[in-house]
Each structure stands twice: as structure tokens, then as C-alpha cells.
Amino acid sequence: MSAFLQHTFDGLVSGAFLALLALGLSVIFGMLRVVNFAHGAFYMLGAVGTYLLLTEFGIPFWWALLVVPLALGAFGMAVERTLVHPLARLDPLYNFLLTFGLTLVLQDLVKLRYGTTSSPYGTPSALTGTVDFGLFDFPAYRVFVLSFAVVACVAVWWLLGHTRVGMLVRAATERPELTRALGIDVGRWVTPVFGFGIALAGVAGVLAAPMRAVNPLMGADLVIVVFAVVVIGGLGSIFGSVAAGFGIGLVQAWGESYLDQWPIVAQTSVFVIMAAVLLWRPAGLFGREEAPA
Amino acid sequence: MLRVEGLHAWYGEATVLRDVALTVAPGEVVTLVGRNGAGKSTLLRAVMGLHPGQRGTVSFDGRDLGSLPAHRRARLGLGWVPDDRGAYASLTVTENLTLPPAVGPAPWSLDKVYETFPVLHERRNSAATQLSGGEQQMLALARVLRMGARLLLCDEPTEGLAPLLVTRVADILRQVRDQGTAVLLVEQNLRFATGVADRHHLLAEGRVVETLRNDEVREREGELLTYLGI
């Protein structure tokens, strides 16, 4: 029982990363119809940035948690303006290729400067111990990551559901053309939304620094799983992305623990689930079929 | 108020509108009548700035709309009621109504909208796509009234409505017309059209082939219905 709870908790923690990344990817896709392949690279930059802030400038974790997402959000907005936007009128494939290329460039730039070896990043001193839940203890830092991600997801959900900006984003996501015809300058919101999605990837990156190996390729494998998560949840569906993120985190953790005899089954389970969902509901579990306009 | 001159529109190789000219004055209701595929909806979309393949002149209040994007046109006072009703599934009824900014001198208050359409008030917290077809039709019309649009571009606002609601929509259109709002209406229901409109343009293969007054439409109703295939 205790082992099961342990695995479940671990699954929720890795699900937290998937949810934050899928959320950003989904918000960006909804508004821009761009599948941002570079999302994993921005996550990596978040972790590398956190590491560099500490080693180069002595800026600790808590400041990084504030500064890195803001800086990456600004960088994301610059990328949208200069690179993504000029391709927006073309086939979406062009922007997919662009962000794929951007991934390679960002990874190699980091590699060039810092190599490929992983750098350790200490757990923030306030969160080094464990939290006693009675039957079992969990590392305090992981409890923090899970709580923080849940709060962040709820906050994004609230923003989208209860503010005017959120309403515009929902409307533009669902029917961009109609929304323009109703007097909303959809284009004005595209850049901030892209930056916001990237900032979320940055948050995930900062959170990852103390518990995952920080290296240029840390986002490369993860982004593939995140794509599967977003497809399962339904592209553009906020709730779907978050739910599928945590769900897939659990499936992976249980798979690694209970199917350790069959590692191939555990490793491919995410993609088998994705294929099954696509056959059953092509728009994803919580996605909607594309409206005509 | 609205002046369309020499408007051509196309989808790829296929021409949809050929040299269309028409005007709508404030307080005037003009209908576009024609078979499916005659180009009626495309004309409304072109006026709204939503149809990429077009040339010709569309001006509003004497201002050439040129290549002005759709949201700027809406802000000048154009209100589009799309043929598929344009209800947002991810927005509640109230959000559907309050999404567009107020653009005209006399936007309806939410209270006035709900007073006029009590059913929308009852369903105000539902997702808009959970409304019945008729209710969604009401919502789309109510939305442009709340914007205070000065020119309504209505694409078959009575389609699928129960007769009682058709009467209701006619009342509302007459009411806004009497307050100086202009309406360009795509309509297949000739009884409804003659009840609210001043002039009727018959569209065929992308051209305005005839312009009829109400009495002419009534006189030739049988012939027109046969032609329209209704």
C-alpha cells in the first residue's frame, strides 16, 4: 500500500511537469494554430537559466522562479514577433519546421557553451527535508512542486474562465474569424499568449532544476511525451491538457514500477494510449471538432 | 450608409460574385434573395472583410473600407449574424453577448437584451451551443444589437425558427430599422422579407439580376418560389 502511494505520488509529480508544459503548448496552439516543437527547449532554457543565475550571479531559486519565467516569456514574445508571425499566413507545417529548427539551435547553443554533462542544482534550503503524511514521508521539494503546479494550473484555468482576456482567448481559440468579425483584434493577443505559454514552460524548467538533471537535451525527450499528452487531452483544450498531464504522469509511474519486467510496455504505454484515443476520439478526450470558421 | 460597387469575389478559380452593386441607406432593410450558391453569404462576408479573394469597392458612411480588417469594420458599426449562428461553445450565453465591444451610439444594455429575449436570460449561464437552433439564432441577433451595430448583415436569421419567433424577429428588425439601423438581409422566406424589407435584390450566379419592390415580390411570389426551389 505504502509503495503504491509512493508511486502514485511520484506519478503526480512528473504529471505536474507534463501538465504545465501541455498547458502552455495547448494555449499556444489554440490561439496561433502553431504546434510549438520548441516547447521542450524553452523548458530546458528555464532549468539552465535557473542554474546559471545561481552559479554566475548567485541568484537563488526563489528569485529564479520569478525572473526566469518572465525573461523567457519576453524572449518568447520576441520569437513570436520575429520568427513565428511572418510564417503565420503559410501552411502550419512551416511553423512546425521553424520551431523544430529553433529547438536544435537553442540546444546546440547551450551545448556549445556548457557541454552536455548534467549539472547538479541543490534543493532550496527551505525544502530539503521530508513531509510526514503519517503512513509515509515525501520529499518536501516534490510536495512543493506538485502544490505549485496545481496552483498554477488552477490559476490559469481561473484566468481563462473568469477574466475578459480569458474570454477573448477562448473565443479566438474556438472561432478566430468570427471573433475578428465581432470587433476583437485577435492579432493583438497572439504575441502575449505565445509569451505566456513559453513562460509556463519556463516555470516547469525552474521547478525541474533541483530534481532533474540539467542539460541541453533534458527537454528533447520530454516534449515528445508532452505532445502525446496534448493529443490525448485534446489540442487546444485547457482542462484536457492538465488532466491528461497528470493522468499520463500516473500511468508512467505505475508502469515503471509494476511493469519493470516489461520495460518496453512501460515506455510505450503513453503512445499506445495516444493511438487508442485517436482511434476512439480523434479530437482527444476533451477536445472539440474544429468549427468551420 | 453602405455602398457596394463593382464587387467581384472568388474562391480559387471559381468566381462567386460578378460586378455586384447595391446600396443600403440608414433605416432601410434590403434583402438578398437567391438559390443556394448564388453568392449571398459571400457578399455579406466580403462586406465584413472576411473574404480574401475580392476586388471592387465597399464603403460605409462614405468611407472606403478598402483592405480594412474585419475587426476594424466591426468597430465602425458593422454587425455580422453568420449563417451558422456563430454561437461559441466555450462561452456562456452572457459571455457570447458581452464578447464584442459596444461600437455604435446606441448599444443595447444586457438588461434590454434579456427583456427582449427572456429565453436568453433563462439560459444565460449555459454554454451557447446547448441552446436550441432557434435560441442560438436569437443569440446571434441579440449580440449585434448589444454591440449597437449600425448596419446589420444578417444571414438567414429566420432559418429554422418557429413561426412565432419569425414574427418576433420581424418585429425586432422593424424596431431597429425605425431607429435608423440599416439591415442587409439574406432571406429565403419571402413573406418575412416583404414584411420587413424595402427592396429585394435577386442574385443569380453571382450577379444582381433583378431588384424588386415589395409589391412586385408579392405579385410574383409563386414564380419566385419556384425559381428559388422552395
Interface residues (C-beta under 8 A of the other chain):
Chain A: M167 L168 R170 A171 T173 E174 R175 E177 L178 T179 R180 A181 L182 G183 I184 D185 V186 R288 A291 P292 A293
Chain B: M48 G49 L50 P69 A70 H71 R73 A74 R75 W80 P82 D84 G86 Y88 A89 S90 L91 E95 T98 L99 P100 P101 V103 R143 M147
